Amino acid sequence: MTKTAEQIAPVDSDTSAARSQRPNPTRRRRILLMTVAAATILGLVALLFGGVLLNPGAASGSEPTMTATQIIPLVILVVMFVVATKWPLNIGIMGLVASFGVGYFMLGMSDKEILEDFPASIVLTIIGVTYFFSMAQRNGTIDIIVQTCVRLVRGKTALLPWVFFLMAAALTALGTFSPAAVALLAPAALGLAYESRIHPVLMGAFVINGAHAGGFSPLSVAGVLVHDIALKNGFPVSQGALFTASFALNLILSALTIVLFALLGKLRDNHANEYAGLDATRVGRPKGQQIFTLALIAVILVCTLGFHMPIGFVALSAGLLLAFVNIKEHKTFIGGVSWSTVLLVAGMITYVSLLQHVGVIDTLAEQALALGAPLLIALVLCYVIGVGSAFASSTALLTAFIPLAGPLLATSSLSASGTVAALAIAATVVDVSPFSTDGALVVANARENDRQRVYKQLMMYAGAVVLAAPALAWALLVPTGIM
């Protein structure tokens, strides 16, 4: 991987002065957290009572009301999101504990009944994909793919953001997690940005948008997750249409980002100081394990796309073959599995299944439908999931909100694929926030003496994305019915 050269730190007095001018990130995060929590509570209140306020005739008894057995698990869900936002706790673990508490003590369910909807196939997919690509990263195969693409645009610096957009999209489309793809590309992308005087926030945004553009391919964990959740709730969506919509929306968003930075006069970063340049070391032609890994990637593509084999088993099989080539490092490969994501998905899906079991999802959706404006409800859902994802886990919110759209789709003429795609895109494009993993990786790879500027400007850019992207996804996919 191309590496950036570290600059010499300024003198202590300058460092102290710079630190004294920094805003308190903890205070800012608390303010934003309270804003999100208030918006969530207001949204729930609107869904619960909006139909009665706007349509008093509906309150005569025909509209269902929520019971204590439904309200308590719903409040627990909101609390879990707030806790996971404020503290670095895995919301999946909280989901599993809450599933035990609600299922065993409130509903009198056995452990087998609580785990009846445990997402085994999705968990297997996450384990298989991350297991294989952790090995591909460690043996240098990903570095070869990245640097080969970078060499194709030597001298054409204006194309560099688009090159990294396409590389990130290719990585996630092949099954790499979005944070993993950003982590792989951000060092080289930010280094080339400083060398080419491209604004680092612009380059970081293109890397993240590219990762999200390919993030819903039929091979990706997120694409499989959304498809399986929608199918389980009775409104199957086209995986190809979901991938196409995600790619198109992120492509449009990237083009609008270019326009925004051009209007602000920030396409070229005149703030950048002298830069020491990139490490001249270049990865050579693939050899040995790298050739074998590239061949296995091709086999995975053929098996999953051509023969529709389950990617979890295929990736695990390919990973096992690759492990035999390097037995000594097998323990490090196991460590490359994204166990935190496994816990997150397993815990949230298990808990949301309990919400469905007690009728929370159906009751909320029926009360929302009492408003009589499905398009407006879809827009509100896009904004709620978008604002929440800027601070909390996009995957966790998708597992909670996609089932909520089920009754809405069943009683309206809205396109299932379009609505689900709008929700999925609204939940992921806002991950440019520096509070999200992707955004934090961009800030972390900025130059040390430029990190605070990148943090502030990336946060402003993320605010603009939160305001515009959910509406853009909704406007292009929901009312038009093109999917």
C-alpha positions in Angstrom: 0.0 0.0 0.0 1.3 3.5 -0.7 2.3 5.2 2.4 2.4 8.9 3.3 5.4 10.4 4.9 5.0 11.8 8.4 5.8 15.4 9.0 7.8 16.7 11.8 5.6 17.9 14.7 5.6 21.6 15.5 7.2 23.0 18.6 5.4 22.4 21.9 4.2 26.0 22.2 2.5 25.8 18.8 1.0 22.4 19.7 -0.4 23.7 22.9 -1.9 26.8 21.2 -3.5 24.6 18.5 -5.0 22.3 21.1 -6.4 25.2 23.1 -8.2 26.4 20.0 -9.8 23.0 19.3 -13.6 22.7 20.1 -14.5 20.1 22.6 -15.5 17.1 20.6 -17.2 15.4 23.6 -19.5 18.4 24.2 -20.3 18.6 20.5 -21.1 14.9 20.4 -23.4 15.2 23.4 -25.3 18.1 21.8 -25.7 16.1 18.6 -26.7 13.0 20.5 -29.4 14.9 22.4 -30.6 16.3 19.0 -30.9 12.9 17.5 -32.6 11.5 20.6 -35.1 14.3 20.6 -35.8 13.8 16.8 -36.3 10.1 17.4 -38.7 10.6 20.3 -40.6 13.2 18.3 -40.8 10.9 15.3 -42.2 8.1 17.5 -44.7 10.5 19.0 -45.8 11.6 15.5 -46.2 8.0 14.4 -48.1 7.0 17.6 -50.4 10.0 17.9 -50.2 11.8 14.6 -53.1 9.8 13.2 -55.4 10.7 16.1 -54.5 14.4 15.9 -54.8 14.8 12.2 -57.7 12.4 11.7 -59.9 12.3 14.9 -62.3 10.0 13.3 -59.7 7.3 13.3 -59.5 7.3 17.1 -63.0 5.9 17.5 -61.5 2.4 18.1 -60.7 1.2 14.6 -57.0 2.1 15.0 -55.0 -0.3 17.1 -53.3 1.0 20.3 -50.0 -0.2 21.7 -50.0 -2.3 24.9 -47.4 -2.3 27.6 -45.9 -5.5 26.2 -45.2 -3.6 23.0 -44.2 -0.3 24.4 -41.5 -1.6 26.8 -39.5 -3.5 24.2 -39.7 -0.5 21.9 -38.4 1.8 24.6 -35.6 -0.7 25.2 -34.7 -0.5 21.5 -34.4 3.3 21.6 -32.3 3.1 24.8 -30.0 0.7 23.1 -29.4 3.1 20.2 -28.7 6.0 22.6 -26.3 3.9 24.8 -24.5 2.6 21.7 -24.1 6.1 20.4 -22.7 7.5 23.7 -20.5 4.6 24.7 -18.4 2.2 22.7 -20.6 -0.8 23.4 -21.6 -3.3 20.8 -25.4 -2.9 20.2 -25.6 -6.5 19.1 -24.6 -7.7 22.6 -27.2 -5.5 24.1 -29.7 -6.9 21.6 -29.0 -10.5 22.6 -29.2 -9.6 26.3 -32.5 -7.6 25.7 -33.8 -10.6 23.7 -33.2 -12.8 26.7 -34.7 -10.3 29.2 -37.8 -9.6 27.1 -38.3 -13.1 25.7 -37.7 -15.1 28.9 -39.1 -12.8 31.6 -41.8 -10.8 29.8 -43.1 -13.3 27.2 -42.2 -16.6 28.9 -40.3 -17.9 25.9 -37.7 -20.7 26.0 -34.2 -20.2 24.7 -35.0 -22.1 21.5 -38.0 -19.8 20.9 -36.0 -16.7 21.5 -33.3 -17.9 19.0 -35.8 -19.2 16.5 -35.1 -16.3 14.1 -31.3 -16.2 14.7 -29.8 -15.1 11.4 -27.5 -18.1 10.8 -27.1 -17.6 7.1 -26.2 -13.9 7.4 -23.7 -14.7 10.2 -22.1 -17.3 8.0 -21.8 -14.8 5.2 -20.1 -12.2 7.4 -17.6 -14.8 8.8 -16.8 -16.2 5.4 -16.3 -12.9 3.5 -14.2 -11.2 6.2 -12.2 -14.4 6.8 -11.2 -14.6 3.1 -10.6 -10.8 2.5 -8.5 -10.5 5.7 -6.1 -13.0 4.1 -6.3 -11.1 0.7 -5.3 -8.0 2.6 -2.4 -9.6 4.5 -0.8 -11.3 1.6 -0.7 -8.0 -0.4 -3.3 -8.9 -3.1 -5.4 -5.8 -2.3 -2.3 -3.6 -2.5 -1.6 -4.9 -6.0 -5.2 -4.2 -7.1 -5.1 -0.6 -5.6 -1.7 0.4 -7.0 -2.4 -1.1 -10.4 -5.4 1.2 -10.7 -3.6 4.2 -9.4 -0.8 3.8 -12.1 -3.4 4.0 -14.8 -4.0 7.7 -14.3 -0.4 8.9 -13.8 -0.3 12.6 -14.5 -4.1 13.1 -14.6 -4.7 14.2 -11.0 -8.3 15.3 -11.7 -9.2 11.7 -12.3 -7.8 10.5 -9.0 -10.9 10.9 -6.9 -12.9 8.9 -9.5 -10.3 6.2 -9.6 -10.5 5.8 -5.8 -14.3 5.9 -6.1 -14.3 3.0 -8.5 -11.6 1.1 -6.5 -13.7 1.4 -3.3 -16.8 0.3 -5.2 -15.0 -2.7 -6.7 -13.8 -3.8 -3.2 -17.1 -3.6 -1.5 -18.9 -5.1 -4.5 -16.7 -8.1 -4.2 -17.7 -8.5 -0.5 -15.3 -6.2 1.4 -16.9 -4.3 4.3 -17.2 -0.6 3.7 -15.0 0.3 6.7 -12.4 -2.3 5.6 -12.4 -0.8 2.0 -12.0 2.7 3.4 -9.3 1.6 5.7 -7.4 0.0 2.8 -7.7 3.0 0.5 -7.7 6.0 2.7 -3.9 6.1 3.4 -3.1 6.1 -0.3 -6.0 8.4 -1.2 -5.2 11.1 1.4 -1.5 10.9 0.6 -2.1 11.4 -3.2 -4.6 14.2 -2.3 -1.9 16.2 -0.5 0.7 15.5 -3.2 -1.7 16.5 -6.0 -3.2 19.5 -4.0 -6.7 17.9 -4.0 -8.8 18.8 -1.0 -8.5 15.9 1.5 -12.2 16.1 2.4 -13.1 15.8 -1.3 -10.9 12.8 -1.7 -12.2 11.2 1.5 -15.8 11.7 0.5 -15.1 10.0 -2.9 -13.5 7.0 -1.1 -16.5 6.7 1.2 -19.1 7.2 -1.5 -17.4 4.6 -3.7 -17.4 2.1 -0.8 -21.2 2.7 -0.4 -21.7 2.6 -4.2 -20.7 -1.1 -4.3 -21.9 -1.8 -0.8 -25.2 -3.4 -1.8 -24.0 -5.8 -4.5 -25.3 -9.4 -4.5 -21.9 -10.4 -3.1 -21.7 -7.9 -0.3 -22.8 -8.6 3.3 -25.1 -5.5 3.3 -26.7 -6.5 0.0 -27.4 -10.0 1.3 -28.6 -8.6 4.7 -31.1 -6.1 3.1 -32.4 -8.7 0.7 -32.8 -11.4 3.3 -34.6 -9.0 5.8 -37.0 -7.8 3.0 -37.6 -11.4 1.9 -38.3 -12.5 5.4 -40.8 -9.8 5.9 -42.7 -10.7 2.7 -41.6 -8.0 0.2 -38.7 -9.4 -1.8 -36.5 -6.8 -3.5 -34.3 -7.2 -6.6 -30.6 -7.5 -5.6 -29.5 -6.2 -9.0 -31.9 -3.2 -8.7 -30.7 -2.4 -5.2 -27.1 -2.5 -6.3 -27.8 -0.3 -9.3 -29.7 2.2 -7.3 -27.0 2.5 -4.7 -24.3 2.9 -7.3 -26.2 5.5 -9.2 -27.1 7.6 -6.1 -23.6 7.6 -4.8 -22.3 8.5 -8.3 -24.7 11.4 -8.4 -23.8 12.5 -4.9 -20.1 12.4 -5.8 -20.8 14.6 -8.9 -22.7 17.0 -6.7 -19.8 17.0 -4.3 -17.5 18.1 -7.1 -19.9 20.9 -8.0 -20.1 22.0 -4.3 -16.4 22.2 -3.9 -16.0 24.0 -7.2 -18.5 26.6 -6.1 -16.7 27.0 -2.8 -13.3 27.3 -4.6 -11.9 24.2 -2.8 -11.3 21.8 -5.6 -7.6 22.6 -5.2 -6.3 22.7 -1.7 -4.3 25.9 -1.4 -4.1 25.4 2.4 -1.7 22.5 2.0 1.9 23.1 3.0 5.0 21.3 1.7 4.5 17.6 1.4 7.3 15.1 1.5 5.7 12.9 -1.1 4.8 9.3 -1.2 6.9 6.3 -0.5 8.5 5.4 -3.9 8.2 1.8 -3.1 5.9 0.1 -5.6 4.3 -3.3 -5.4 5.5 -5.5 -8.2 3.7 -8.1 -10.2 1.6 -10.7 -8.3 3.5 -13.8 -7.2 2.7 -17.0 -5.5 -0.1 -16.5 -2.9 -1.2 -13.3 -4.7 -1.8 -15.1 -8.0 -3.7 -17.8 -6.1 -5.8 -15.3 -4.2 -6.7 -13.5 -7.5 -7.8 -16.8 -8.9 -9.9 -17.6 -5.9 -11.6 -14.2 -6.2 -12.5 -15.1 -9.7 -13.8 -18.5 -8.6 -15.9 -16.8 -5.9 -17.4 -14.5 -8.5 -18.2 -17.4 -10.9 -19.7 -19.6 -8.1 -21.9 -16.9 -6.6 -23.0 -15.0 -9.7 -23.0 -17.8 -12.2 -24.2 -20.7 -10.1 -25.9 -18.8 -7.3 -24.0 -20.7 -4.6 -24.2 -19.2 -1.0 -21.3 -16.7 -0.7 -20.7 -17.6 3.0 -19.8 -21.2 2.2 -18.0 -20.3 -1.0 -15.8 -17.7 0.8 -15.1 -20.0 3.7 -14.0 -22.7 1.3 -11.8 -20.3 -0.6 -10.4 -19.0 2.6 -9.6 -22.6 3.8 -7.7 -23.3 0.6 -5.7 -20.1 1.0 -5.0 -21.0 4.6 -3.4 -24.2 3.6 -0.8 -22.2 1.6 0.2 -20.3 4.8 -0.5 -22.5 7.8 1.8 -20.6 10.1 -0.3 -17.4 10.0 -3.7 -19.1 10.2 -4.4 -17.6 13.7 -4.0 -14.1 12.4 -6.5 -14.9 9.6 -9.1 -15.9 12.2 -8.5 -12.6 13.9 -9.4 -10.9 10.7 -13.1 -12.0 10.9 -15.3 -9.1 11.8 -16.7 -10.6 15.0 -18.1 -7.2 16.2 -20.3 -7.1 13.1 -21.3 -10.7 13.6 -22.5 -9.8 17.1 -24.2 -6.6 15.9 -26.2 -8.3 13.2 -27.1 -11.4 15.2 -28.2 -9.4 18.2 -30.2 -6.8 16.4 -32.0 -9.2 14.1 -32.8 -11.5 17.0 -34.3 -8.6 19.1 -36.2 -7.1 16.1 -37.8 -10.5 15.6 -39.1 -10.3 19.1 -40.6 -6.9 18.4 -42.4 -8.5 15.4 -43.5 -11.4 17.6 -45.3 -9.0 20.0 -46.7 -7.0 17.2 -44.7 -3.8 17.6 -43.8 -3.4 14.0 -47.4 -4.0 12.7 -48.9 -1.7 15.2 -46.5 1.2 14.5 -46.9 0.8 10.8 -50.7 0.7 11.0 -50.8 3.8 13.1 -48.4 5.5 10.7 -50.7 4.5 7.8 -53.5 6.3 9.6 -51.8 9.5 8.5 -52.9 8.6 5.0 -49.8 9.8 3.2 -47.5 6.8 2.4 -45.1 9.0 0.4 -44.6 11.4 3.4 -44.2 8.4 5.7 -41.5 7.0 3.5 -39.7 10.4 3.5 -39.9 10.6 7.3 -38.4 7.1 7.6 -35.6 8.1 5.2 -34.7 11.1 7.3 -35.0 9.3 10.7 -32.7 6.4 9.5 -30.3 8.9 7.8 -29.9 11.1 10.9 -29.6 8.1 13.2 -27.0 6.5 11.0 -24.7 9.5 11.1 -24.1 8.6 14.8 -25.2 5.0 15.2 -24.7 1.8 13.3 -26.2 1.8 9.8 -26.5 -2.0 9.8 -28.4 -1.9 13.1 -30.8 0.7 11.9 -31.4 -1.2 8.7 -32.4 -4.3 10.6 -34.9 -2.1 12.6 -36.4 0.1 9.9 -36.8 -2.3 6.9 -39.4 -4.5 8.7 -41.2 -1.3 9.7 -41.7 -0.6 6.0 -43.5 -4.0 5.4 -47.1 -3.1 6.3 -46.6 0.3 4.6 -45.7 -1.4 1.3 -48.5 -4.0 1.8 -51.2 -1.4 2.0 -49.9 1.2 -0.6 -48.8 1.3 -4.2 -45.2 2.1 -3.3 -42.5 0.1 -5.0 -40.9 -2.3 -2.5 -37.6 -2.2 -4.2 -37.6 1.5 -4.5 -38.6 2.1 -0.9 -36.2 -0.4 0.6 -33.4 1.0 -1.6 -34.1 4.5 -0.5 -34.0 3.5 3.2 -30.8 1.5 2.6 -29.1 4.3 0.8 -30.2 7.0 3.3 -28.7 4.8 6.1 -25.3 4.5 4.5 -24.5 7.7 2.5 -24.4 9.7 5.8 -21.4 7.6 7.0 -19.1 10.4 5.9 -19.7 11.8 9.4 -16.5 11.9 11.4 -18.5 10.1 14.2 -18.9 7.1 11.9 -16.2 4.5 11.2 -15.7 5.6 7.6 -15.5 9.3 8.4 -13.2 8.7 11.4 -10.8 6.7 9.1 -10.6 9.7 6.7 -9.8 12.1 9.6 -7.2 9.6 11.0 -5.3 9.5 7.7 -5.1 13.3 7.3 -1.8 15.0 8.1 -1.3 15.5 11.8 -1.2 19.3 11.6 -4.2 19.3 9.3 -6.4 16.8 11.1 -8.5 19.4 13.0 -9.3 21.3 9.8 -10.3 18.1 8.0 -12.4 17.1 11.0 -14.3 20.4 11.0 -14.8 20.5 7.3 -15.8 16.9 7.0 -18.4 17.5 9.7 -19.8 20.4 7.8 -19.9 18.3 4.6 -21.6 15.5 6.5 -24.2 17.9 7.8 -25.0 18.9 4.2 -25.2 15.2 3.2 -27.6 14.4 6.1 -29.9 17.3 4.9 -29.8 16.4 1.2 -29.1 12.7 0.7 -32.3 11.2 2.2 -34.4 13.6 0.2 -32.5 12.8 -2.9 -32.8 9.0 -2.4 -36.5 9.4 -1.7 -37.2 11.7 -4.6 -35.4 9.5 -7.2 -36.6 6.1 -6.0 -39.9 6.3 -4.2 -42.4 8.6 -6.0 -41.0 7.7 -9.4 -41.5 4.0 -9.1 -38.6 3.3 -11.4 -37.6 0.2 -9.5 
